[in-house]
Amino acid sequence: MHTTVLNLARKLINIPSISPNDFGCQEILIQRLQSYGFFIERMNFNDTSNFWAWRGSGKTITFLGHTDVVPAGNILDWNHPPFTSTVEHGFLFGRGAVDMKGSIAAMTVAVEKFVQKNPNHNGRISFLITSDEESTGKNGTKRVISLLKNRKEIIDYCLIGEPTSEKVLGDCIKNGRRGSLSIDLTIYGKQGHTAYPELAVNPIHISIPFLTELSTISFDDGNDFFKPTTLQILKTSSGKKYVTNMIPGELNISLNVRFSYLSSEKKIINTIDMLLKKYFIKYSIRWICHARPFFCSPDRFYNVVADSIYRQTNVTTILKTNGGTSDGRFMTDIANEIVECGLLNSTIHQINECVSVSDLFTLQNIYNSVLDTLLL
Ligand SMILES: [Zn+2]
């Protein structure tokens, strides 16, 4: 049994499924799940492959995952080829080893093992696997969930295999994520000759006190689950290259805000508006919300996952909501409880992404023990 999870992870890593391509990863999973009595619905949209698979009926646990990966970066920088899996010194190397082909292998084998032992289990086990989590997110989980919602599917427990562990496997799981809001701001001055500044208004000069205050602005104080909302200034651009005698007419500023449900999009924009007005700045502002925040109060499923981690690792897990966005934000529409629990995130999206082979087995056992607790 031990080699199975490793073999499956290796097979998936060997397919260069750079987002939103799947290139056959999902067919491997589908074949296996079908042979364990799963019904499969392929739900492909444009360039994205997705499938929804289920077995049994009643209370539903859904494993959510993605077969796509981010690009390798400079292949020459890798110690092992990114799309030919390599095991060395107890570690499995390759793009997607952690994020998240390793945990997809662990959930698949955990479910197979469980079904083999308990062919007439209680409840329903399901999988939702997509191939565009690492790109736009437009044709993946979001669209599948809207279809499932239309036919009134309900997920009681959703387990997302994203890499949430920090120092040791299982030390951290997630029950929410912050949202991401991008803002483009244009500050207007008055163009003029640098030798006659009294006839111009320099938009950079008038922005400095505003930007200073903006960089330390507080939108909320956070709470037990979320750190305070944060804002970063990403880019400022103005003027023309090689022009040395002109005060520019405007300054363009890009911002990104990572926010929790304690600050709405509207509240954030209003706060920035107020600050601009305080400094009598002429401006225009545009924004786009890439992801709304989500949060799920820890309840029964959280306890089951935390207990399973403790049983398999002796680690007492903690709940966090940090990190980037995840597809969990789409699940809130039909899922009652959502927990993200996966491998160590220290090498994700990096050169030489790798996972400890023994962690793969342990994660499989954690997932298996979650099934044992919920569906026996
Ligand atoms: Zn991921």
Boltz pocket constraint, residues with backbone or C-beta under 6 A from the ligand:
constraints:
  - pocket:
      binder: B
      contacts: [[A, 66], [A, 99], [A, 100], [A, 133], [A, 162], [A, 163]]
      max_distance: 6.0
